Amino acid sequence: MELKSDLVATIYLDKKLDNGNQGRTKHWSSAARSRAAWKKAVDGCWIKMKNGNELHPDDYLECANHSPSQSRTGLVVTRHLGKGERLWDMDSVLRSSAKELIDSIVEAGYIKDDSPKYVAWVVGLQDDSNRAAGPYTTVEIHEVIE
């Protein structure tokens, strides 16, 4: 199966993914705190469009050409490491606080929903090439071409 996509925008967030080593319990309070922190980071993010233009979230969301995509999207969540941080096992990248991050992106209106009807794929990556600028997180939003 060949997947084709077109990069729409990259969201830059001044917040790092945590690995969730404290575990998930039946209680929702830690997930709710994490989601509130991600919502704050999403509200204060900046966005780089595929043409290189940088936008404030309000400008992106008010753009005449933008509304949450009705087509399927793909997401690339990248954990950018800071000084002294170690790479995680790759299967831990999306097992971290990425769920709360993606929920916050939906709530902010960047994508319509995170269900399979609207999100075709999510990829988790790590980047340790610019530790001086880290830690931070980026989310690339791709329009899936089907």
N, C-alpha and C positions, 0 to 999 in steps of 0.2 A: 504494500500500500504506500503510495507516494503522497506526502503531505506538502502542499505549497501554501505559502503565506506571504503577506506583505506587512512589513513593520509600519505601524501607525504612529506610535509614540513610545517614549521611555519615561517612566516616572522615577525621579530621584528622591529618595527618602533618607532623612538624617536620623535613621534609627537602624539598629542592627537586629538581625534575626537572632532569637535565642533558641537554644536546642531543646527546650522543653524537658530537660532531664528531671525536673521535679515531678514529672508524670502527670497524667490526666486522672482525675477522680470523678466520682459521680456528682461532685459539687461543681457548679458552673462559675463560681466567683473568680477563680484565677484566669479562666478564659475570658470572662467579661472585662477584667482589668487589662488583660493583654489587648483585647479588641479596642478598648477605649484609648490605650496608648498608641495603637496603630492608627486609629481614626485621627488623633491629634497630629501624627506624623504625616498622614495623607493630606490633611487640611493645610499643612505648612510645606508641602513638597514643591518641587518645580518640575516642569515637563519639557522634554526636548522632542520636537516633532521630527519626522523622518527627513524633512528638508533642512534641518539644523536650527530652526527657530526655537527659541526658548520662551515658554509661557508660564505664567502664574496659573494655578488651578482654576481660578475664577474665569480667566480669559479663555482657557481651554474649554471649560464646560459651557461658556456662553457663546463660543464660536458658532457662527451660523451653520457651518458644515458638520457640527458635532451633536450627536445625541447618542446615548448608549446604543452600541451596535446591535441591530436585529440579526445580523449574520453571526456565524460562529467565530470565536476568537481563540487565539492561543496565547499563553502567558509564559514568559521566561522570567523567573524570580532568581536574582543573583545576589548572593551574600558576598559583599566586598569586605575583606578582612582588614582589621587594624593592627597596629603594632602589638606583637606578642600573642596574637590569636593563632590557633591551630586550625588546619583544615579538618573538617568532619568527614566521616564516612559519607559517601555520596547518598546513601539511602536515608540519611538524617536531614538533608537540606530541606525537603518538603515536609518532613515530619516535625519540624520546628514550629515556630509561631507563624508560619506561612499561611495557615488557615485563617487566622484572625486578620492577617494582612489582606488577603484576598477578599474576605468578607467586608473589610473597610473600603476597599476599592469599589466593590459593588455598591455599598451604601453611599459612597461619594458620587456615583453615577458614571464612572469610567467604563464599566461594562454592565450589561443589563442584568445578568444573573450568573452565578457560578455553577449552575447545573450543566450536565452534559449537552443539553439542548443549545446552550450558548457558549460553552467552553469546550473546545475539541481536545485540547491538551495543555498540560502545565509541565514545564521543565524547571528543575532546580539546579543551579550552578553555583560555583564558588570562584572568587577571583582574589588572588593574593599579590597581584602585580603592582598595586599602588597603596601599600599599607599606610603611607603618610597621610593619605586623604581619608582613610577608613577609621572606624567601621561605618558602613552605610549599606543601604539596600537599593537595588533597582528592580523595576518591573517593566518588561517590554510587553506592549500590547500589539499583537499581530492579528490582522484580519485573515482568516483561513479562506483560501481559494479552493472551492470544491467543484 
